[in-house]
Amino acid sequence: MPDYRLRIEAEYEAIESALSALPDRVLSTLSALELAGVAALLHNFYNGIENIIKQVFESRALPIPQGESWHRDLLIAAVEKGILSNLLLDELKRYLAFRHFFSHGYALSLFPDRIEPLIAGIELLFAKFKDEIESAMR
């Protein structure tokens, strides 16, 4: 099995671990510290998504976008290269926006009602992502 395949599998496991740590209760009942933890898990989820896409690019000898907008450009290039669908791109853009907010903001600026929609359906989104990645790897 090629190294990139092992790295993708490791990322899948890390994402699954992050998803399993998400709370199964309403976020408005969490403390500010607990909510910051949830935000960190969402951030980890999206970072894992990007890491997997980069592994697919490397396996195909495709250049990984550079520059200030590389996160957005990576998603767009993944669609252009047939790795991800436009539908999945639209869903992942919300997590990209959250990644940017979380990376450049303050943990005390988090609002449960803005995070709840990201958690709802995240496991289904991850399953769709895995399906598309696996199809692209064939």
Contacts in CASP RR format, 6 or more apart in sequence:
PFRMAT RR
TARGET T0000
AUTHOR 0000-0000-0000
METHOD contacts of the structure
MODEL  1
MPDYRLRIEAEYEAIESALSALPDRVLSTLSALELAGVAALLHNFYNGIE
NIIKQVFESRALPIPQGESWHRDLLIAAVEKGILSNLLLDELKRYLAFRH
FFSHGYALSLFPDRIEPLIAGIELLFAKFKDEIESAMR
2 59 0 8 1.000
4 55 0 8 1.000
4 56 0 8 1.000
4 58 0 8 1.000
4 59 0 8 1.000
5 59 0 8 1.000
5 137 0 8 1.000
7 51 0 8 1.000
7 55 0 8 1.000
8 52 0 8 1.000
8 55 0 8 1.000
8 56 0 8 1.000
8 133 0 8 1.000
8 137 0 8 1.000
11 48 0 8 1.000
11 51 0 8 1.000
11 52 0 8 1.000
11 55 0 8 1.000
12 52 0 8 1.000
12 130 0 8 1.000
14 44 0 8 1.000
14 48 0 8 1.000
15 44 0 8 1.000
15 45 0 8 1.000
15 48 0 8 1.000
15 49 0 8 1.000
15 126 0 8 1.000
16 126 0 8 1.000
18 41 0 8 1.000
18 44 0 8 1.000
18 45 0 8 1.000
19 41 0 8 1.000
19 45 0 8 1.000
19 122 0 8 1.000
19 123 0 8 1.000
19 126 0 8 1.000
21 41 0 8 1.000
22 38 0 8 1.000
22 41 0 8 1.000
22 119 0 8 1.000
22 122 0 8 1.000
23 30 0 8 1.000
23 34 0 8 1.000
23 38 0 8 1.000
26 112 0 8 1.000
26 116 0 8 1.000
27 35 0 8 1.000
27 38 0 8 1.000
27 112 0 8 1.000
27 113 0 8 1.000
27 115 0 8 1.000
27 116 0 8 1.000
27 119 0 8 1.000
28 112 0 8 1.000
28 113 0 8 1.000
30 38 0 8 1.000
30 112 0 8 1.000
32 107 0 8 1.000
32 108 0 8 1.000
32 110 0 8 1.000
35 107 0 8 1.000
35 110 0 8 1.000
35 112 0 8 1.000
35 115 0 8 1.000
36 107 0 8 1.000
36 108 0 8 1.000
36 110 0 8 1.000
38 115 0 8 1.000
38 119 0 8 1.000
39 98 0 8 1.000
39 102 0 8 1.000
39 107 0 8 1.000
39 110 0 8 1.000
39 115 0 8 1.000
40 102 0 8 1.000
42 95 0 8 1.000
42 98 0 8 1.000
42 102 0 8 1.000
42 115 0 8 1.000
42 118 0 8 1.000
42 119 0 8 1.000
42 122 0 8 1.000
43 98 0 8 1.000
43 99 0 8 1.000
43 102 0 8 1.000
43 103 0 8 1.000
45 95 0 8 1.000
45 122 0 8 1.000
45 126 0 8 1.000
46 92 0 8 1.000
46 95 0 8 1.000
46 96 0 8 1.000
46 98 0 8 1.000
46 99 0 8 1.000
47 99 0 8 1.000
49 92 0 8 1.000
49 95 0 8 1.000
49 129 0 8 1.000
50 71 0 8 1.000
50 74 0 8 1.000
52 129 0 8 1.000
52 133 0 8 1.000
53 74 0 8 1.000
53 75 0 8 1.000
53 78 0 8 1.000
53 83 0 8 1.000
53 84 0 8 1.000
53 133 0 8 1.000
54 64 0 8 1.000
54 74 0 8 1.000
56 78 0 8 1.000
56 83 0 8 1.000
56 133 0 8 1.000
56 136 0 8 1.000
56 137 0 8 1.000
57 63 0 8 1.000
57 64 0 8 1.000
57 74 0 8 1.000
57 77 0 8 1.000
57 78 0 8 1.000
57 81 0 8 1.000
57 83 0 8 1.000
58 64 0 8 1.000
59 137 0 8 1.000
60 81 0 8 1.000
62 77 0 8 1.000
62 81 0 8 1.000
64 70 0 8 1.000
64 74 0 8 1.000
65 73 0 8 1.000
65 74 0 8 1.000
65 77 0 8 1.000
67 73 0 8 1.000
71 96 0 8 1.000
71 99 0 8 1.000
71 100 0 8 1.000
72 96 0 8 1.000
75 84 0 8 1.000
75 89 0 8 1.000
75 92 0 8 1.000
75 93 0 8 1.000
75 96 0 8 1.000
76 89 0 8 1.000
78 84 0 8 1.000
78 89 0 8 1.000
79 85 0 8 1.000
79 86 0 8 1.000
79 89 0 8 1.000
82 136 0 8 1.000
83 132 0 8 1.000
83 133 0 8 1.000
83 136 0 8 1.000
84 92 0 8 1.000
84 129 0 8 1.000
84 132 0 8 1.000
84 136 0 8 1.000
85 132 0 8 1.000
88 125 0 8 1.000
88 128 0 8 1.000
88 129 0 8 1.000
88 132 0 8 1.000
91 125 0 8 1.000
91 128 0 8 1.000
92 125 0 8 1.000
92 129 0 8 1.000
94 117 0 8 1.000
94 118 0 8 1.000
95 118 0 8 1.000
98 115 0 8 1.000
98 118 0 8 1.000
END
